[in-house]
Amino acid sequence: MCCIKYPDFTTLKALVTGASSGMGLEYARQLAEKGCSLVIVSNEEQIHTVAEDLRQKYNVTVASVCKDLAHAEAAKELYDWCHAEGHEIDILVNNAGMFMFRDVNATEPARIEAMLNLHIITLTQMCRYFSVDMCQRKRGWIVNMSSLSAYIPNFGIALYSSTKAYIRVFTRSIYWELYDHNVYATAICPGGVATRLLGLPDNLLKLGVNLGVLLTPEKLVKKALRAVFGHRKQIMPGIINHIGLAVVTLLPPPLRMWIRRKFFDK
């Protein structure tokens, strides 16, 4: 990792989804800090304010798009917009995601469809559309946000963990499809990250960081970018995540269900 050869970021443009807050905003911030031009996307109107802040702070070009990516045609629409506006994307960060702790049979069908679209359909099609251009230019990097939960079945987050497992396997597979074209795909598989996606109050997020069970977005993105430009297929940052995964894997499902009912079901 110490021999990573970073590109000249001032010649590159990155597209970051879910960029209005949390990890997406941190990806945008760290790339802008390196001199990278940006296209940032979110389903929240504040994305335009975020774009202006980044422009003023880092003196880079930033285009912003307010768009809901949780429908089947979203990737094509965003790709067509980029082409129409003349945005050639060198770095694609598929960060947009959603989370819910709820059994499948207690989840509204519309929420199920939204998660499947966002984590699987949109992400896959984004990789397809933008990688074609990257391969033609013989230069590109794709970052797909998976999760530690991709490694094991998880009661209560079956949809989330299953779709993140898809992202992990899909990314590891296309890594080799793109490799000969000088385009690299990396799956990032973090455990807990101190963002609002978890739905925890700020004091608990801070406690989690202090105890070492949650990563800050700053630390995660720094590790992720090192992995991406080091041409790694995937990373699971944090020693505690490797230990936790081993422990959870050893627990029999009935015991894990008892822990859920005892401490999480209300």
N, C-alpha and C positions, 0 to 999 in steps of 0.2 A: 504493500500500500504506500510505502514511502517513496516509490519511484513513479507515482502517477504523473503523467504528462497532461496537464490541463490545456484545453484549447484557448485561443484568443477570444474571450467572451464578448468583446466589443464587436465582433463580426457575426455574432449569433443572435437568434431570436427564439425565445421560449414561450410555449403556451402552457399555462397553469390553470387547471380547473379547481373549483372550490377554493378560490383565492381570496375571498373576502375576510377570512379569519383563520385562526388555527394553523395547521401544517401548510395549507395552501398559501396563506399569506406569508409564512416564513420561507417557503420555497421561492416565492416571488421576491421577497426582500433580499435573500442571500444571492440570488442570481442577479438582481439589479445592482447590488453592491459590487459585483464582479464586472459590471459594465454591460450586462446582457439586456437587449431590448425584450419587451414583454407583450404578450397578449394574455390578459387575465380574465377569467370567466367565473361567474357565480350566479345563483338564482336570486341574489339579494341586491337591491338597488345601491347599497353602500359600496359596491364594487367600483363605481365611478369615483367616489371620494378616495378610495384606496389607491386608485390609479393616479389621481392628482398628487396624493401624498408621496408616492414612489417617484413620480416625475420630479417633484421639487427637491426631494431629499437626495436622490442619486443621479439626477441629470441624465436620465435615459428615456428612450421612447417607450411609452406604455399605452396600449389600446385596451379598452375595457368593454366587456360584453355581458349584459345581464340576460342570462338564459337558463331555463330549466333543462338539465341534461337527462332527466329521468323519463324520457319517452323515446320510442323506437327510432325516430328520424333525427334525433338531436345531433348525432355525430356528423351526418351528411350535411345538415343545415349549417353547422359551425364550420365544417371544412369548406363548404361553398362560400361562406362569408369571408373566410380568410383569403381564399383565392381572389374573390372580387375586390378585396381591399389591398391586395398585393402583399400579404403576409406569408413569407416563406418560413416555415417552422423547422428549426434545427433540434430543439429540445422539447419533447412532449411530456408533461407531467400530469398523468391521470390520477388526480388526488381526490376529486369530488366523491363523497360517499355519504351513506346514512347508516344509522345504528338504532336498533330497538331491542329491548329485552322483553320478549313476549313469545309464547308458544305459537306455532304456525296456525293451529286451529282457532286461536284467539286473535289473529291478525286480520285486519280488513283486506280483502282481495286487492283493492287499489294500492295499498301499501306494499303488498307482496310484488305486484307488477312493477311498482316504482323502483324497488330495490333490485329486482332482476334486470330491469332496463339499465339502471345506473351502473351497477357493478359488472354486468356481463355484456349486454347488447351495446351500450354506448362505448364502454371501454374497448371492446373488441373492434368495433367499427372505427373508433378513433385511431387505434393502432394500424388498422388496415389502410385507411385513407392517407394518413400522414406519412406512414412508412414507405409508401410507393414513391412519394416525392423525395424522401430521404435517400432511398436506394438509388434513384436516378442521379442525385447529387453526390453519392458516395460519402455521405456524412450525416450522422444523426444519433440521438440518444432518446430512449423512451424509459420513463419512470412509471411503474405501476404500483400503486399502494395496495399491498395485501395485508396480512395480519398474522400475528402469532396464533390466533384462533383457527387459521387455515389448516393446522396440523392435526387437530383432534375434533371429534364431534362435541358440540357444546349444547347442553339443554338450555332452552330459553333463548338462544341466539342461533338457532339452526340455520335460518336464512342467511344471516350475516356470515357465519363461519363457512358455510357451504359456498357462498359466492366468492368469498376471499380465497378459498381453496382453489376455485376455478382460476382466479387471477394469478395465483402462484404457479400453477401447472402451465397455464397458457403462456405466461411470460417466459418461463424456463424453456418452453418449446420453441417459441418464436426467436429466442436468443440465437439459436443455431440456424434458423431460416434466414436471419438478417446478417449474421456474422460476416459472411463473405462480401457483403456490400458496405462494410465499414459502418454499420448501424448496430447499435447495442441496446438491448432491453434488459432492465433490471427490476426484479420484484423486491419491494421493501416490506418486511414482515415484522413490524414492531409489536410489542406488547402494549401496555397502557401508555398513553401519551396525555399529558396534561392540557387537554383542550375541552371545549364545551360539548364536543360530540358525546362524551361520557355522561353528560347530564349531572355532574357533581358540582356542589358549591365550591367557590374559590378556596375556602379554608381546607377542604378535603383534597383538592388538587395540589395545594401547596404541601400538605402533609405527605401525600403520596410521593412527591418529588423529593422531599427531605428524607423519606425512608428508603428511597432508591427503587420503589416499585413502579414509578411513573417517570418517563423521560420528558424533558421539556421539548417543545417543538424546535427550539434553536439547536439543541444537541442532536435530535433525531435527523433533522434536515442536513446538518453538517456531515453526519455519518453517511446519510443516503447519497449525497452528492459525491463524496469520496468513492463510494461503491460504484456509482453510475459511471464516473469518468475513469475509474479503475477497471471498467469493463467486467464487472462481476454479475453473475446471473441473478443472485439474490443475497440479501443479508437479513439477519435477525439481530438487531443491535441490542446490547445489554446482556451481561453475564447472568443476571437474575432471571431473564426470560428463558435462557437455556436450562437453568436449574429448575425453574417452575414448570417448564414443559415436561421435563423428565419426571418430576414428582406427580404431576396431574395424570400423565400417561399411565403411571403405575397404580393409580387409584381405581378400584373397580367401579363400574357405572352405578350400582346401587348406593355405594358410599357417596359418590358425587351427587346423586339425587337427594340423599339425606342432607348433605351440606347445603344444597340449594334451598330445600324446604325450610331448613332450620334458620338460615341466615339471610336469605334473599327474598323468598316469597312472603308477601305481606297480605 
